[in-house]
Amino acid sequence: MKKALLLSLAVLASGAVHAQTAKTIKINGYGGTDQTLVNDLINRFVKPVMAKDGVTVVYEPLQGDYNKSFTTLLAAGNAGDVFYLPAETLDGYVTTGKLLPLNGLVSTTPFIKSLNTAFTRNGRLYGVAKDFNTLTLVYNKDLFDEAGVKYPDNTDTWATLQTKLTTLKQKLGNDYYGICLSPNFDRFGAFAYAAGWKQFGAGGKTNLADPKFAQAFNWYTGLAKNKVGVQPSEVSADWGGACLKTGKVAVAIEGNWIVNFLRDNAPNLKFGTALLPKAPGGGRGNFLYTVGWGVNSGTKNRAAALKVLGLLTSPQVQQYVLEQGLAIPSRSALTNNAYFKKTDAGAQNSRLTFDGADDGNVYAFTFGPQGSDWGKPINEALAAVLSGQRSAADALKKAQADMNTFQRR
């Protein structure tokens, strides 16, 4: 009886020790459609490896507004050990002190340099890009063929592209349009970068009176003249992909995310892809839309968390992501990947999206320390001019005044 009791106590003690030493790594990511892909790659590539180390991996995607939910969890000390870090809101998270600086803990060498820069503040690296997107011109081949106009190509300048779009509009008539013009910085800004404009200048301030910004603004909004370009709302759409789906708009400015949309929603549309056109000075501009994997500075299992981060950005995972056709992996070695050599439209779009990451003036899509309200003056100016409510000069003057008021808060 005594031996049995001692044995039972030993077993219980053993279990208690095991419970205390067992490690769990919690991962936070986006909800929605993204969670299916991430859950699959975690099950395939992360859990089996970590299980050998006695580590349980738990995936907890955040539904709805990720930044809002994640901010709440981070403040309460309940965020995951490893989590998504959107580049556009990185600055706000850095100020919390709850992101682990990764310098010396991970190697950045395999990754595209501009992506490393996107997650670096004051010399400290806070995230490793899991994947990214840039913008390209995605065009309807049939409309260009019908108009007898050459397709957009990688040698186009602002002027030559505008000529092609104007000619196409003239040939096809009032029911057709050259390009979908989103009244938002997240599309227009790439052209401001091409002209050499800097988002944040002296003292971290934004100068919309910069002639380089005005040059890009005038060209972009000028495409709306004679309805060569239209806003999505004018064709009962809400973004560039939906514009193309109508069959009435020849070109959209979008990222690789458009490929699966067209495949599922416009399967008969024959499309091609070209890099964004060059500014008069010969430069090209682009955005890096990217999300990185970061580590909680308060994690109790730092070594395991870092290993999970390494697995989530491994070559095997990146190849898997590439072949899903949603985003482009962040490793520079993928430039010679066999997938990019395929001739189908989706693979070619992926190739040019990848090439856009270091072609010209390329910067991460970010709002800076001010947060997402930073872009409102620009968006309002674009909408006012594209809809004919203001002249470009008046809109820019108001936008700068609004930006100054915002930046004084």
C-alpha positions in Angstrom: 0.0 0.0 0.0 2.8 2.4 1.0 4.8 1.5 -2.2 1.7 2.1 -4.3 1.1 5.5 -2.7 4.7 6.5 -3.2 4.6 5.4 -6.8 1.4 7.5 -7.3 3.0 10.5 -5.8 6.1 10.1 -8.0 3.9 9.9 -11.1 2.0 13.0 -10.0 5.2 14.8 -9.3 6.6 13.8 -12.7 3.5 15.1 -14.4 3.8 18.4 -12.5 7.4 18.9 -13.6 6.5 18.1 -17.1 3.6 20.6 -17.1 6.0 23.2 -15.7 8.7 22.6 -18.3 6.4 22.0 -21.3 6.8 24.9 -23.8 4.0 26.5 -25.9 4.6 29.0 -28.6 1.6 31.1 -29.5 1.4 32.7 -33.0 -0.8 35.6 -33.9 -1.7 36.4 -37.5 -4.5 37.8 -39.7 -8.0 36.3 -39.7 -10.1 35.9 -42.8 -8.8 34.1 -45.8 -5.2 34.4 -44.7 -5.6 32.1 -41.8 -6.3 29.0 -44.0 -2.9 29.3 -45.7 -1.0 30.1 -42.5 -2.6 27.3 -40.6 -1.7 24.9 -43.4 2.0 25.9 -43.5 2.2 25.8 -39.7 0.8 22.3 -39.7 3.2 21.2 -42.5 6.4 22.9 -41.7 6.4 24.2 -38.1 4.6 21.9 -35.7 6.4 18.6 -36.7 9.8 20.2 -36.2 8.9 21.9 -32.9 7.2 18.8 -31.5 10.6 17.0 -31.6 11.8 19.7 -29.2 8.8 19.2 -26.9 7.3 22.5 -28.0 3.6 22.9 -28.8 2.7 25.5 -31.4 -0.7 27.2 -31.1 -2.0 29.4 -33.9 -4.5 32.2 -32.9 -5.5 34.4 -35.8 -7.1 37.7 -34.9 -10.4 38.4 -36.7 -11.4 41.8 -37.9 -9.1 44.8 -37.5 -5.7 43.1 -36.8 -4.0 46.3 -35.6 -6.7 47.1 -33.2 -6.9 43.6 -31.7 -3.1 43.2 -31.6 -2.6 46.5 -29.9 -5.0 45.5 -27.2 -3.3 42.1 -26.7 0.1 43.7 -26.7 -0.9 46.3 -24.1 -2.4 43.6 -21.9 0.6 41.3 -22.1 -1.5 38.6 -23.9 0.0 38.8 -27.4 1.6 35.8 -29.0 5.3 34.8 -28.7 5.5 35.3 -32.5 3.3 37.5 -34.5 2.6 39.4 -37.6 4.1 42.9 -37.8 2.5 45.0 -40.6 5.1 47.4 -42.0 2.6 50.3 -42.2 2.0 50.3 -38.5 5.4 49.2 -37.3 6.4 52.6 -35.7 3.6 52.5 -33.2 4.5 49.0 -32.0 8.2 49.9 -31.7 7.4 52.6 -29.2 5.8 50.1 -26.9 9.1 48.4 -26.2 7.4 45.0 -26.5 9.1 44.0 -29.8 12.3 42.0 -29.5 15.2 43.5 -31.5 16.4 40.7 -33.8 19.9 42.0 -34.5 22.4 39.2 -34.0 19.6 36.7 -33.3 18.6 36.1 -37.0 20.4 36.4 -40.3 19.1 39.0 -42.7 21.5 38.1 -45.5 19.1 35.8 -47.3 16.4 38.4 -47.6 15.9 41.3 -50.0 17.6 44.3 -48.6 14.7 46.8 -49.0 12.6 44.4 -47.0 15.1 44.4 -44.1 15.1 48.2 -44.2 11.3 48.2 -44.0 11.5 46.5 -40.6 14.4 48.5 -39.2 14.2 51.5 -37.0 17.2 53.4 -35.6 19.4 50.5 -36.6 17.3 47.8 -34.9 15.6 45.1 -36.8 12.2 44.2 -35.4 10.8 41.8 -38.0 11.7 39.4 -40.8 9.5 39.9 -43.9 7.4 36.8 -44.5 6.4 37.9 -48.0 5.6 41.0 -49.9 3.9 42.6 -52.8 4.7 45.5 -55.1 2.6 47.2 -57.8 2.5 46.4 -61.5 0.4 47.3 -64.5 -2.1 44.5 -65.1 -3.8 44.9 -68.5 -6.6 43.3 -70.6 -5.0 42.0 -73.7 -8.2 41.8 -75.6 -9.0 45.5 -75.3 -5.5 46.5 -76.5 -5.8 44.0 -79.4 -9.3 45.4 -80.3 -8.0 48.9 -80.3 -4.8 48.0 -82.2 -2.6 49.5 -79.5 0.6 48.0 -78.3 0.5 46.4 -74.8 2.1 48.3 -71.9 5.7 47.1 -71.5 8.6 47.5 -69.2 10.1 50.3 -71.3 7.1 52.6 -71.0 7.4 56.1 -69.5 4.6 58.2 -68.1 4.3 59.8 -71.5 4.3 56.7 -73.6 1.8 54.9 -71.4 -0.5 57.9 -71.4 -0.4 57.9 -75.2 -1.3 54.2 -75.3 -4.2 54.7 -72.9 -5.5 57.8 -74.7 -5.3 56.1 -78.1 -7.1 53.0 -76.8 -9.9 55.2 -75.4 -10.3 57.1 -78.7 -10.4 53.8 -80.6 -12.9 52.0 -78.4 -15.2 54.8 -77.6 -17.2 56.2 -74.6 -18.0 52.8 -73.0 -14.4 51.9 -72.4 -11.6 53.4 -70.3 -7.8 53.3 -70.3 -7.0 52.9 -66.6 -8.5 52.5 -63.2 -7.4 55.4 -60.9 -7.7 54.8 -57.2 -8.0 58.0 -55.3 -5.6 56.8 -52.6 -1.9 57.2 -51.7 -1.5 53.4 -51.7 -1.5 53.5 -55.5 -0.6 57.1 -56.5 2.3 57.3 -54.1 4.4 54.9 -56.2 4.5 57.6 -58.9 5.5 60.3 -56.4 8.4 58.1 -55.4 9.3 57.7 -59.1 9.6 61.5 -59.4 12.0 61.5 -56.4 9.7 62.7 -53.7 10.4 61.8 -50.1 7.4 60.9 -47.9 9.0 62.4 -44.8 11.5 65.3 -45.2 13.2 67.6 -42.7 12.0 67.1 -39.2 9.9 64.2 -40.3 7.4 66.5 -42.0 5.6 65.8 -45.2 5.9 68.4 -48.0 3.1 68.2 -50.6 4.3 71.5 -52.1 7.4 69.8 -53.4 7.5 70.2 -57.2 8.3 66.5 -57.5 5.1 65.6 -55.7 3.1 68.0 -57.8 4.6 66.6 -61.0 3.4 63.1 -60.1 0.0 64.4 -58.8 -0.6 66.4 -62.0 0.2 63.4 -64.2 -1.8 60.9 -62.3 -4.9 63.0 -62.0 -4.4 64.2 -65.6 -5.1 60.7 -66.8 -8.8 61.4 -65.9 -9.0 63.9 -68.7 -11.6 62.9 -71.3 -12.3 59.8 -69.2 -9.1 58.0 -70.2 -8.9 57.1 -66.6 -11.8 56.4 -64.2 -12.2 55.9 -60.5 -13.4 52.4 -59.5 -16.8 53.9 -58.3 -17.5 55.2 -61.8 -17.7 51.6 -63.1 -19.5 50.2 -60.1 -16.3 48.7 -58.7 -14.4 49.2 -55.5 -10.8 48.4 -56.6 -8.6 47.8 -59.6 -9.3 44.1 -59.9 -13.0 44.7 -60.0 -12.4 47.4 -62.7 -10.7 44.8 -64.9 -13.5 42.3 -64.3 -16.0 44.7 -66.0 -14.2 44.2 -69.3 -14.5 47.9 -69.8 -11.2 49.1 -68.3 -7.9 48.2 -69.9 -5.4 48.7 -67.1 -5.3 48.4 -63.3 -2.5 49.3 -60.9 -2.4 46.3 -58.5 -0.2 43.7 -56.7 0.0 40.0 -57.2 -3.2 39.5 -55.2 -5.1 40.3 -58.4 -4.1 37.0 -60.0 -6.3 34.7 -58.0 -9.1 37.3 -58.1 -9.2 37.3 -61.9 -8.8 33.5 -62.0 -11.9 33.1 -59.9 -14.0 36.0 -61.0 -13.0 36.6 -64.6 -11.6 33.3 -65.9 -11.9 34.3 -69.6 -10.1 37.5 -69.3 -6.7 37.4 -70.9 -4.3 39.5 -69.0 -0.7 40.6 -69.1 1.7 42.4 -66.7 4.2 45.2 -67.0 6.4 47.1 -64.6 5.1 50.6 -63.6 6.2 53.3 -66.1 9.2 55.5 -65.6 9.0 59.1 -64.6 10.4 61.8 -66.9 13.7 61.6 -65.1 14.0 57.9 -65.9 13.3 56.6 -62.4 10.7 54.1 -61.4 8.9 54.0 -58.0 7.0 51.4 -56.0 5.6 50.3 -52.7 6.6 47.4 -50.6 3.4 46.0 -49.1 4.9 43.7 -46.5 4.2 42.0 -43.2 7.0 40.6 -41.1 7.2 38.0 -38.3 8.2 39.5 -35.0 9.0 38.2 -31.5 7.5 39.3 -28.3 10.2 40.8 -26.0 8.4 39.3 -23.1 8.3 35.7 -24.4 9.3 33.2 -21.8 10.6 30.9 -24.5 12.9 33.1 -26.6 14.9 30.3 -28.2 11.8 28.4 -29.2 10.2 31.6 -30.5 13.2 32.4 -32.6 13.3 28.9 -34.0 9.6 29.2 -35.0 10.4 32.5 -36.7 13.1 30.8 -38.6 10.8 28.0 -39.7 8.1 30.5 -40.8 10.6 32.2 -43.1 12.5 29.1 -44.3 13.1 28.3 -48.0 10.5 25.5 -47.8 7.8 27.7 -46.5 8.6 30.5 -48.9 8.4 28.1 -51.9 5.0 27.0 -50.6 3.8 30.6 -50.3 5.1 31.4 -53.8 3.1 28.6 -55.4 -0.1 29.7 -53.8 0.0 32.8 -55.9 -1.0 35.3 -53.2 2.2 37.0 -52.2 5.9 37.0 -53.1 8.4 35.4 -50.7 11.1 37.6 -49.3 14.3 35.6 -50.0 16.5 37.1 -52.7 17.6 33.7 -53.9 14.2 33.2 -55.4 15.2 35.4 -58.3 16.2 32.2 -60.1 13.2 30.1 -59.0 11.7 27.8 -61.6 8.2 29.1 -60.9 9.2 32.5 -62.3 10.2 30.9 -65.6 6.7 29.6 -66.3 4.9 31.3 -69.1 1.4 31.5 -67.7 0.1 35.0 -66.8 0.1 34.3 -63.1 3.7 33.3 -62.9 4.8 36.2 -65.1 2.9 38.6 -62.8 4.7 37.1 -59.8 8.0 37.6 -61.6 7.5 41.3 -62.2 6.1 41.8 -58.7 9.3 40.2 -57.4 11.5 42.4 -59.7 9.7 45.5 -58.5 11.2 45.2 -55.0 14.5 46.8 -55.9 13.8 48.7 -59.1 14.2 52.4 -58.5 12.8 54.3 -55.5 11.0 51.6 -53.6 9.8 52.2 -50.0 7.6 50.3 -47.6 4.0 51.3 -47.5 3.8 53.1 -44.1 2.1 56.0 -42.5 5.0 56.7 -40.2 4.6 57.6 -36.5 1.4 59.5 -37.2 -0.7 56.5 -38.0 -3.2 55.8 -40.8 -4.8 59.3 -40.7 -1.6 60.6 -42.2 -2.8 59.9 -45.8 -6.2 61.5 -45.6 -5.2 64.9 -47.0 -3.6 63.2 -50.0 -6.6 60.9 -50.6 -9.1 63.8 -50.3 -7.0 65.8 -52.8 -6.9 62.9 -55.3 -10.7 62.3 -55.0 -11.5 66.0 -55.4 -9.4 66.4 -58.6 -10.4 63.0 -60.2 -14.1 63.9 -59.7 -13.6 67.4 -61.1 -14.5 69.2 -57.9 -11.2 71.0 -57.6 -8.2 72.0 -59.7 -4.9 70.2 -59.0 -3.4 73.4 -57.7 -6.3 74.2 -55.3 -6.4 70.6 -54.1 -2.7 70.5 -53.3 -2.8 73.8 -51.5 -5.7 72.5 -49.3 -3.9 69.2 -48.8 -0.8 70.9 -47.5 -2.8 73.0 -45.1 -4.6 70.0 -43.8 -1.3 68.0 -43.6 0.3 70.9 -41.6 -2.7 70.9 -39.2 -2.5 67.2 -38.7 1.3 67.2 -38.1 1.0 69.9 -35.4 -1.2 67.6 -33.3 
